[in-house]
Amino acid sequence: MSPRQIVVSGGGTGIGLAVAGAFAACGDRVTLLGRREEVLRVAADKLNAAHGESTVSWCPADLSEPEQVRRAARFIGERTDTVDVLVTNAGGNVASSHDGTLEGIADGYRRNFAANVLTAVLLTEALLPQLRRPGGRIVHLSSIAALRGPGSYGGAKAAVNTYTFELAQKLGPQGITVNAVAPGFVTDTEFFGDRATPEFVASRVRQTLTGRPGLPSEIAALVMYAASPEAAYLTGQILQINGGAALGR
């Protein structure tokens, strides 16, 4: 089978980098998108050294900004006519605290909506004309937070879930599947930053039934299945992967 063309947003670190590496290891061609140019450069160099020169390309872009999304879509279009798999991983809890004022609360909700919803929606809509028909795969990254908060971040991820449902209904007749992978606590990422003290990590692990955190490679494995040809009957689903911290019922 010829290499597939893969786009991964937020692909420079953590889960996104693990996803990109998994596709690259299969011989696919991967485009990394993200805000930080140097982070993307380092990630692409690392993956190309491991899997072959020109396996991975990259384009810096703030995917909450329409014009930068258009620029990223043009970059991708110059390299391929067809996108086989889109993984929208960009985002994070960019407003984990506020000053208690209404202005601060409003700012936090807006920032998390932009970082998690707009980055997924705008990139997806921009690349829809290039998605393979039939056989295209869209995988959004959601979160356990959509079930249990915190409010501004969890609400944003819940919006990603409903966008997943909407797209699945729209694109199913065209042979494109749309799913979301919703991790629980995952170690070896930048997500929690300075908040990831030993006490904090232990509290999150205690919420699981397995007594351990997830790994980026485990999230990547589930993304890979959702993006595979074998997953043609899987669409419109929120795939929870959280060590049982939220029971699947």
KALINFEN-V973066 format. One record per helix or strand. SS is the DSSP state (H for helix, E for strand). FROM is the first residue (numbers start at 1). TO is the last residue. If there is no record, write none. Layout:
ss=(SS | SS)
from=(FROM | FROM)
to=(TO | TO)
//
This chain:
ss=(E | H | E | H | E | H | E | E | H | E | E | H | H | E | E | H | H | E | H | H | E)
from=(5 | 14 | 29 | 37 | 56 | 66 | 83 | 85 | 102 | 131 | 137 | 145 | 151 | 177 | 186 | 193 | 198 | 214 | 216 | 229 | 238)
to=(9 | 25 | 34 | 51 | 60 | 77 | 83 | 88 | 130 | 131 | 143 | 148 | 174 | 183 | 186 | 195 | 206 | 214 | 226 | 231 | 241)
//
